[in-house]
Amino acid sequence: MQRIVIVGGGAGGLELATQLGRALGRSGKAEIVLVDANSTHLWKPLLHEVATGALDSGIDELDYRGHGKVHGFDFQLGRMCGLDREQQHVILSPVYDEDGEVVLPERNIPYHTLVLAIGSITNDFGTPGAKEHCIFLDSRRQAERFHRTLLNEFLRANSSENPKNLEIAIVGAGATGVELSAELYNTAEVLTRYGMKNVSPKQLSVTLIEAGERILPALPKRISNAATRELEALGVSVRTGTLITEAAADGFVTKNDGLISAKLKVWAAGVRAPSFMATLGLETNRANQIMVDSSLQSEDPNIFAMGDCACVLQANGKPVPPRAQAAHQQATHMFKALKARYKGQPMPEFVYKDKGSLVSLSRYSTVGSLMGNLSSGSMMIEGRLARIVYVSLYRMHQIALHGYWHTLLLSLVGHINKVIRPRLKLH
């Protein structure tokens, strides 16, 4: 029996494992194995909401093992640390408990076909002090760490007779940095309603730092300008054209303007694939991404890569951008390609279609563009319509995993939780 191993349970990897499990795993036509370093899945674009408490990760997370039982694939807990291409084995590091005891030893997972969907991590570009002094938002654990730290700072401010402004600086004005900036003000407003009388948005001092000439550089300029106006209306200090040379305990050192003071420092500028990807013996680029052809196949015919850890060039010579919609499209493509490979048929070529992009500014606004693949350009939308479309992106991910009926029930539960649970995670 053919064994297809998928490493990485992010948006693309989990969707692919689910589709292959339904089509081949349940019927015993192939063995589908999903490998991930975590036991549960949370849609990565929601991590900024976990960081501010707007989303309770314990409610929205998905258990890999339980999901696999329902949808026909096996789950293996572990972090990939190496690859034996000759023996066709994926090497997983040992898993330890909180006391340092070995839970699972180092293991070799055999494969016939391997799909690398490991995703990306934040790129600090080697900036001195970034790792020591900044919080990254690459995982649920990091987002929850920020949430705990943020709540503690608000508690200190609330217990003080003369509370000082809470200074927060965010490096990187892509979608994560922009959305996090807006959510912070929503958090301060909600905490005031839950009894923290000395806490208010006026005591927040949020600085959004971007090295480029404008925020949201991947989106059209008019959308960037609209988001800038919304953020500045909330109170965010938007600093464009500002290059960070060092992260210190008391803030960020800039190339020209000295120190930007900050108690909490978030680094959300740029992404790259994990460093070990460059040690697998496959061709990679400077960002450690696996170079793949138009079928998402690497130089090794048995190894494919997709999502943020893969570099596939479009017809215009530019790489497919590291977005959730790209991972979703590649998962759909890989499902068709691997089914064709299983049947001995030619594999189709992947063509990325830009559907546009949306950025949520918490409950205050949503801006973005639709139909970005049209030759005539894109259509800008904002407000309630944009918010509806933004929420639908997550629903599409849930539909790919659970189907329409299950997603409808999840949506209903979400609306019920808004009534019976606090509007913010308060612990």
BAKE-506545 format. One record per residue (C-alpha): residue number from 1; chain; z, x, y. Coordinates in Angstrom, 1 decimal, decimal comma, padded with zeros to 4 digits. Layout:
N
[NUM A [Z X Y]]
...
***
This chain:
427
[1 A [000,0 000,0 000,0]]
[2 A [-000,9 001,3 003,5]]
[3 A [002,1 002,1 005,7]]
[4 A [001,7 001,7 009,4]]
[5 A [004,5 003,3 011,4]]
[6 A [005,0 002,4 015,1]]
[7 A [007,4 004,6 017,1]]
[8 A [008,7 002,9 020,1]]
[9 A [009,9 -000,7 020,5]]
[10 A [008,9 -001,2 024,2]]
[11 A [006,7 -004,0 025,4]]
[12 A [003,6 -002,7 023,6]]
[13 A [005,1 -001,3 020,5]]
[14 A [007,2 -004,4 019,7]]
[15 A [004,2 -006,7 020,4]]
[16 A [002,0 -004,7 018,0]]
[17 A [004,7 -004,6 015,3]]
[18 A [005,1 -008,3 015,6]]
[19 A [001,4 -009,1 015,3]]
[20 A [000,8 -006,7 012,4]]
[21 A [003,9 -008,0 010,7]]
[22 A [002,6 -011,5 010,9]]
[23 A [-000,9 -010,6 009,8]]
[24 A [-000,3 -007,9 007,2]]
[25 A [003,4 -007,4 006,5]]
[26 A [004,3 -011,0 005,5]]
[27 A [001,5 -011,2 003,0]]
[28 A [002,2 -007,7 001,5]]
[29 A [-001,2 -006,3 002,6]]
[30 A [000,5 -003,4 004,4]]
[31 A [003,9 -002,1 005,1]]
[32 A [004,8 -002,2 008,8]]
[33 A [007,7 -000,1 010,1]]
[34 A [009,0 000,0 013,7]]
[35 A [011,1 002,9 014,8]]
[36 A [013,3 003,0 017,9]]
[37 A [016,3 004,9 019,2]]
[38 A [018,0 001,6 020,2]]
[39 A [019,0 -001,5 018,2]]
[40 A [017,7 -004,0 020,7]]
[41 A [014,8 -004,6 023,0]]
[42 A [014,9 -005,5 026,7]]
[43 A [011,7 -005,8 028,8]]
[44 A [011,7 -002,7 031,0]]
[45 A [010,5 -004,4 034,2]]
[46 A [013,8 -006,3 034,2]]
[47 A [016,0 -003,2 034,3]]
[48 A [016,5 -003,4 038,0]]
[49 A [018,0 -006,9 037,6]]
[50 A [020,4 -005,5 034,9]]
[51 A [021,4 -002,7 037,4]]
[52 A [022,3 -005,3 040,1]]
[53 A [023,9 -007,8 037,7]]
[54 A [021,2 -010,5 038,4]]
[55 A [020,4 -010,4 034,6]]
[56 A [022,9 -010,2 031,7]]
[57 A [021,3 -007,9 029,2]]
[58 A [023,5 -009,2 026,4]]
[59 A [021,7 -012,6 026,7]]
[60 A [018,1 -011,5 027,2]]
[61 A [018,0 -008,6 024,6]]
[62 A [016,2 -009,0 021,3]]
[63 A [017,6 -007,5 018,0]]
[64 A [014,8 -005,4 016,3]]
[65 A [016,2 -005,9 012,8]]
[66 A [016,6 -009,6 013,1]]
[67 A [013,2 -010,0 014,7]]
[68 A [011,5 -007,9 012,0]]
[69 A [013,0 -010,0 009,3]]
[70 A [011,4 -013,1 010,8]]
[71 A [008,0 -011,5 011,6]]
[72 A [007,3 -009,3 008,6]]
[73 A [008,1 -005,7 009,6]]
[74 A [010,9 -003,2 008,8]]
[75 A [013,0 -001,6 011,4]]
[76 A [014,4 002,0 011,3]]
[77 A [017,0 003,1 013,9]]
[78 A [016,5 006,7 015,1]]
[79 A [015,0 008,9 017,8]]
[80 A [011,8 010,8 016,9]]
[81 A [012,2 014,5 017,3]]
[82 A [009,3 015,9 015,4]]
[83 A [006,1 015,3 013,4]]
[84 A [004,8 016,8 010,2]]
[85 A [001,1 016,1 010,3]]
[86 A [000,3 017,8 007,1]]
[87 A [002,8 015,8 005,0]]
[88 A [002,3 012,8 007,4]]
[89 A [006,0 012,4 008,1]]
[90 A [007,8 011,3 011,3]]
[91 A [011,0 013,2 011,7]]
[92 A [014,0 011,3 013,1]]
[93 A [017,2 012,9 014,6]]
[94 A [020,6 012,1 013,1]]
[95 A [022,4 009,0 014,6]]
[96 A [026,0 009,5 015,6]]
[97 A [028,8 007,1 016,4]]
[98 A [031,0 007,3 019,5]]
[99 A [033,4 009,7 017,8]]
[100 A [030,6 012,2 016,9]]
[101 A [030,5 011,2 013,2]]
[102 A [027,1 011,0 011,5]]
[103 A [026,0 007,4 010,9]]
[104 A [022,5 008,2 009,7]]
[105 A [021,3 011,8 008,8]]
[106 A [018,0 013,4 009,8]]
[107 A [015,2 011,5 008,0]]
[108 A [011,5 011,8 007,3]]
[109 A [009,5 008,5 007,6]]
[110 A [006,2 008,7 005,8]]
[111 A [003,1 007,1 007,2]]
[112 A [-000,6 006,5 006,6]]
[113 A [-001,3 005,4 010,1]]
[114 A [001,0 006,4 013,0]]
[115 A [001,1 004,6 016,4]]
[116 A [003,1 006,4 019,2]]
[117 A [004,3 003,9 021,7]]
[118 A [007,3 005,8 023,0]]
[119 A [006,9 004,9 026,6]]
[120 A [007,9 007,0 029,6]]
[121 A [010,9 008,4 031,4]]
[122 A [011,4 009,0 035,1]]
[123 A [009,8 012,2 036,4]]
[124 A [012,2 014,1 038,8]]
[125 A [009,5 016,8 039,3]]
[126 A [012,1 019,5 038,8]]
[127 A [014,0 018,6 042,0]]
[128 A [017,3 020,6 042,1]]
[129 A [020,3 018,4 041,6]]
[130 A [018,4 015,2 040,6]]
[131 A [019,7 015,2 037,0]]
[132 A [023,3 015,9 038,1]]
[133 A [023,6 013,6 041,0]]
[134 A [021,1 010,7 040,5]]
[135 A [021,0 007,6 038,3]]
[136 A [017,8 006,9 036,5]]
[137 A [016,7 003,4 035,4]]
[138 A [014,9 004,3 032,1]]
[139 A [017,1 002,4 029,7]]
[140 A [019,5 -000,5 029,5]]
[141 A [022,4 002,0 029,3]]
[142 A [021,5 003,6 032,5]]
[143 A [021,0 000,3 034,3]]
[144 A [024,4 -000,9 033,1]]
[145 A [026,0 002,4 034,3]]
[146 A [024,6 001,7 037,8]]
[147 A [025,9 -001,9 037,6]]
[148 A [029,4 -000,8 036,8]]
[149 A [029,4 001,8 039,5]]
[150 A [028,0 -000,7 042,0]]
[151 A [030,7 -003,3 041,2]]
[152 A [033,5 -000,6 041,5]]
[153 A [032,2 000,3 045,0]]
[154 A [032,2 -003,3 046,1]]
[155 A [035,8 -003,7 044,7]]
[156 A [036,9 -000,7 046,7]]
[157 A [035,3 -002,2 049,8]]
[158 A [036,8 -005,6 049,3]]
[159 A [040,4 -004,2 048,9]]
[160 A [040,1 -002,1 052,1]]
[161 A [041,2 -003,4 055,5]]
[162 A [038,4 -001,5 057,2]]
[163 A [035,6 -001,2 054,6]]
[164 A [032,9 001,4 055,2]]
[165 A [029,3 000,7 054,6]]
[166 A [028,1 001,4 051,1]]
[167 A [025,3 003,9 051,4]]
[168 A [022,6 003,7 048,7]]
[169 A [019,5 005,8 048,7]]
[170 A [016,5 005,2 046,4]]
[171 A [013,8 007,8 045,9]]
[172 A [010,5 006,3 045,0]]
[173 A [009,0 003,2 046,6]]
[174 A [007,0 001,9 043,6]]
[175 A [007,8 -001,5 042,0]]
[176 A [011,2 -000,4 040,7]]
[177 A [012,5 001,1 043,9]]
[178 A [011,2 -001,8 046,0]]
[179 A [012,6 -004,5 043,7]]
[180 A [016,0 -002,8 043,4]]
[181 A [016,3 -002,5 047,2]]
[182 A [015,9 -006,3 047,6]]
[183 A [018,2 -007,2 044,6]]
[184 A [021,0 -005,1 046,1]]
[185 A [021,2 -007,5 049,1]]
[186 A [021,2 -010,5 046,8]]
[187 A [024,1 -009,0 044,9]]
[188 A [026,1 -008,5 048,1]]
[189 A [025,5 -012,1 049,1]]
[190 A [026,5 -013,6 045,8]]
[191 A [029,7 -011,5 045,5]]
[192 A [030,8 -012,9 048,9]]
[193 A [030,6 -016,4 047,4]]
[194 A [032,7 -015,3 044,4]]
[195 A [035,7 -014,4 046,5]]
[196 A [034,9 -010,9 047,8]]
[197 A [035,4 -011,8 051,5]]
[198 A [035,2 -008,2 052,7]]
[199 A [031,8 -007,7 051,1]]
[200 A [028,6 -008,7 052,9]]
[201 A [025,0 -007,6 053,1]]
[202 A [025,8 -006,2 056,6]]
[203 A [028,0 -003,5 054,8]]
[204 A [025,0 -002,3 052,8]]
[205 A [023,1 000,7 054,0]]
[206 A [020,1 001,0 051,7]]
[207 A [017,5 003,7 052,3]]
[208 A [014,1 003,6 050,4]]
[209 A [012,5 007,0 050,4]]
[210 A [008,8 007,6 049,7]]
[211 A [006,9 010,8 049,9]]
[212 A [003,6 009,0 050,5]]
[213 A [002,4 007,3 053,7]]
[214 A [003,4 003,8 052,5]]
[215 A [005,5 002,0 049,9]]
[216 A [003,8 000,5 046,8]]
[217 A [001,0 003,1 046,9]]
[218 A [-000,7 001,6 043,8]]
[219 A [-001,2 -001,8 045,6]]
[220 A [-003,5 -002,8 048,4]]
[221 A [-002,3 -001,8 051,9]]
[222 A [-001,8 -005,4 053,1]]
[223 A [000,6 -006,0 050,2]]
[224 A [002,5 -002,8 051,0]]
[225 A [002,8 -003,9 054,7]]
[226 A [004,0 -007,4 053,7]]
[227 A [006,7 -005,9 051,4]]
[228 A [007,8 -003,4 054,1]]
[229 A [008,3 -006,3 056,6]]
[230 A [010,4 -008,2 054,1]]
[231 A [012,6 -005,2 053,2]]
[232 A [013,2 -004,3 056,8]]
[233 A [014,1 -007,9 057,6]]
[234 A [016,8 -007,6 054,9]]
[235 A [018,1 -004,4 056,4]]
[236 A [016,5 -001,8 054,2]]
[237 A [015,6 001,5 056,0]]
[238 A [012,1 002,4 054,7]]
[239 A [011,4 006,1 055,0]]
[240 A [007,8 007,0 054,2]]
[241 A [006,3 010,5 054,4]]
[242 A [009,7 011,9 053,4]]
[243 A [009,7 014,7 050,8]]
[244 A [013,0 015,3 049,0]]
[245 A [013,8 019,0 048,3]]
[246 A [017,3 018,6 046,7]]
[247 A [019,7 015,9 045,5]]
[248 A [023,3 016,7 046,5]]
[249 A [026,7 015,0 045,9]]
[250 A [026,6 013,4 049,4]]
[251 A [022,9 012,5 049,6]]
[252 A [019,3 013,7 049,6]]
[253 A [018,1 016,8 051,4]]
[254 A [014,7 016,3 053,0]]
[255 A [012,0 018,8 053,9]]
[256 A [012,0 017,9 057,6]]
[257 A [014,8 015,5 058,5]]
[258 A [017,9 017,1 057,0]]
[259 A [020,3 015,0 054,9]]
[260 A [020,0 011,3 054,1]]
[261 A [023,6 010,4 053,3]]
[262 A [024,3 008,3 050,2]]
[263 A [027,2 007,5 047,9]]
[264 A [024,9 006,1 045,2]]
[265 A [021,6 007,8 044,5]]
[266 A [018,8 006,4 042,4]]
[267 A [015,7 008,4 041,4]]
[268 A [012,7 006,1 040,7]]
[269 A [009,8 008,3 041,7]]
[270 A [007,1 008,9 039,1]]
[271 A [007,0 008,8 035,3]]
[272 A [006,1 011,1 032,5]]
[273 A [006,2 011,1 028,7]]
[274 A [009,2 012,7 027,0]]
[275 A [009,0 016,5 026,7]]
[276 A [008,9 016,7 022,9]]
[277 A [005,5 014,9 023,0]]
[278 A [004,0 018,3 024,0]]
[279 A [005,4 019,9 020,9]]
[280 A [003,7 017,7 018,3]]
[281 A [000,5 019,8 018,0]]
[282 A [-001,7 017,1 019,7]]
[283 A [-003,5 017,5 023,0]]
[284 A [-001,5 016,4 026,0]]
[285 A [-001,8 016,4 029,7]]
[286 A [000,6 017,7 032,4]]
[287 A [002,7 014,5 032,1]]
[288 A [003,1 015,1 028,3]]
[289 A [000,9 012,1 027,5]]
[290 A [-001,1 012,2 024,3]]
[291 A [-004,9 012,4 025,1]]
[292 A [-006,7 009,6 023,2]]
[293 A [-010,3 008,3 023,1]]
[294 A [-011,6 004,8 023,9]]
[295 A [-010,1 003,5 020,6]]
[296 A [-006,7 004,9 021,5]]
[297 A [-007,1 007,5 018,7]]
[298 A [-005,9 011,0 019,1]]
[299 A [-007,6 014,2 017,8]]
[300 A [-005,8 013,4 014,5]]
[301 A [-007,6 010,4 013,0]]
[302 A [-004,4 009,0 011,5]]
[303 A [-002,5 009,1 014,8]]
[304 A [-002,9 006,6 017,7]]
[305 A [-001,0 006,4 021,0]]
[306 A [-000,6 003,6 023,5]]
[307 A [001,3 002,6 026,6]]
[308 A [002,9 005,0 029,0]]
[309 A [002,9 007,9 026,5]]
[310 A [-000,9 007,9 026,1]]
[311 A [-003,6 009,0 028,5]]
[312 A [-006,9 007,1 028,1]]
[313 A [-009,6 007,4 030,7]]
[314 A [-011,5 004,5 032,1]]
[315 A [-015,2 004,3 032,9]]
[316 A [-014,5 005,5 036,4]]
[317 A [-012,8 008,6 035,1]]
[318 A [-009,3 007,5 036,1]]
[319 A [-006,5 007,1 033,6]]
[320 A [-005,2 003,7 032,7]]
[321 A [-002,1 003,2 034,9]]
[322 A [001,4 003,1 033,3]]
[323 A [002,0 -000,7 033,7]]
[324 A [003,4 -003,4 031,5]]
[325 A [000,1 -005,2 031,6]]
[326 A [-001,7 -002,1 030,3]]
[327 A [000,8 -001,9 027,4]]
[328 A [000,2 -005,6 026,6]]
[329 A [-003,5 -005,2 026,6]]
[330 A [-003,4 -002,1 024,5]]
[331 A [-001,1 -003,8 022,0]]
[332 A [-003,7 -006,6 021,6]]
[333 A [-006,5 -004,0 021,2]]
[334 A [-004,5 -001,9 018,7]]
[335 A [-003,9 -005,0 016,6]]
[336 A [-007,6 -005,6 016,4]]
[337 A [-008,4 -001,9 015,9]]
[338 A [-005,9 -001,4 013,0]]
[339 A [-007,1 -004,6 011,3]]
[340 A [-010,7 -003,2 011,5]]
[341 A [-009,5 000,2 010,2]]
[342 A [-007,7 -001,5 007,3]]
[343 A [-010,9 -003,3 006,4]]
[344 A [-013,0 -000,1 006,7]]
[345 A [-014,9 -001,5 009,8]]
[346 A [-015,7 000,3 013,1]]
[347 A [-012,8 000,1 015,6]]
[348 A [-013,5 -001,5 019,0]]
[349 A [-013,2 000,3 022,3]]
[350 A [-010,4 -000,4 024,7]]
[351 A [-011,3 -001,6 028,1]]
[352 A [-008,6 -002,1 030,7]]
[353 A [-008,8 -005,1 032,9]]
[354 A [-006,6 -005,0 036,0]]
[355 A [-005,1 -008,5 036,5]]
[356 A [-003,4 -007,5 039,7]]
[357 A [000,2 -006,7 040,4]]
[358 A [003,3 -008,6 041,6]]
[359 A [006,5 -007,3 043,1]]
[360 A [009,6 -009,5 043,3]]
[361 A [011,9 -009,1 046,3]]
[362 A [014,7 -010,9 044,5]]
[363 A [015,1 -014,6 045,7]]
[364 A [013,8 -013,7 049,1]]
[365 A [010,1 -013,4 048,4]]
[366 A [007,5 -012,2 045,9]]
[367 A [004,3 -010,5 047,0]]
[368 A [001,3 -009,2 045,1]]
[369 A [-002,4 -009,5 044,2]]
[370 A [-004,3 -011,3 041,5]]
[371 A [-007,7 -010,7 039,9]]
[372 A [-007,7 -007,0 040,9]]
[373 A [-010,6 -006,4 038,5]]
[374 A [-013,1 -008,4 040,6]]
[375 A [-015,7 -006,3 042,4]]
[376 A [-015,1 -008,2 045,6]]
[377 A [-011,5 -007,1 045,6]]
[378 A [-008,2 -008,9 045,0]]
[379 A [-006,5 -012,1 046,3]]
[380 A [-003,1 -011,6 048,0]]
[381 A [-000,4 -014,1 047,2]]
[382 A [003,2 -014,4 048,2]]
[383 A [006,1 -016,9 048,3]]
[384 A [006,7 -019,6 045,7]]
[385 A [003,3 -019,3 044,0]]
[386 A [003,7 -015,6 043,6]]
[387 A [007,2 -016,1 042,2]]
[388 A [005,9 -018,6 039,6]]
[389 A [003,2 -016,1 038,5]]
[390 A [005,7 -013,3 038,4]]
[391 A [008,0 -015,2 036,1]]
[392 A [005,1 -016,1 033,9]]
[393 A [004,4 -012,5 033,1]]
[394 A [007,7 -012,3 031,3]]
[395 A [007,0 -015,6 029,5]]
[396 A [003,7 -014,1 028,3]]
[397 A [005,6 -011,2 026,8]]
[398 A [008,0 -013,7 025,1]]
[399 A [005,1 -015,8 023,8]]
[400 A [003,6 -012,6 022,2]]
[401 A [006,8 -012,0 020,4]]
[402 A [008,1 -015,5 019,6]]
[403 A [005,2 -018,0 020,0]]
[404 A [005,0 -020,9 022,5]]
[405 A [007,7 -023,2 021,0]]
[406 A [010,4 -020,6 020,7]]
[407 A [009,6 -019,3 024,3]]
[408 A [009,9 -022,9 025,6]]
[409 A [013,4 -023,1 024,1]]
[410 A [014,3 -019,7 025,6]]
[411 A [013,1 -020,9 029,0]]
[412 A [015,2 -024,1 028,6]]
[413 A [018,3 -022,0 027,6]]
[414 A [017,7 -019,8 030,7]]
[415 A [017,8 -022,8 033,0]]
[416 A [021,0 -024,1 031,3]]
[417 A [022,6 -020,7 031,8]]
[418 A [021,9 -020,9 035,5]]
[419 A [024,0 -024,0 035,6]]
[420 A [026,9 -023,1 033,3]]
[421 A [027,2 -019,3 033,9]]
[422 A [027,9 -017,3 037,1]]
[423 A [024,8 -016,4 039,1]]
[424 A [025,8 -012,7 038,8]]
[425 A [027,2 -010,6 036,0]]
[426 A [030,7 -009,9 037,4]]
[427 A [032,0 -007,4 034,9]]
***
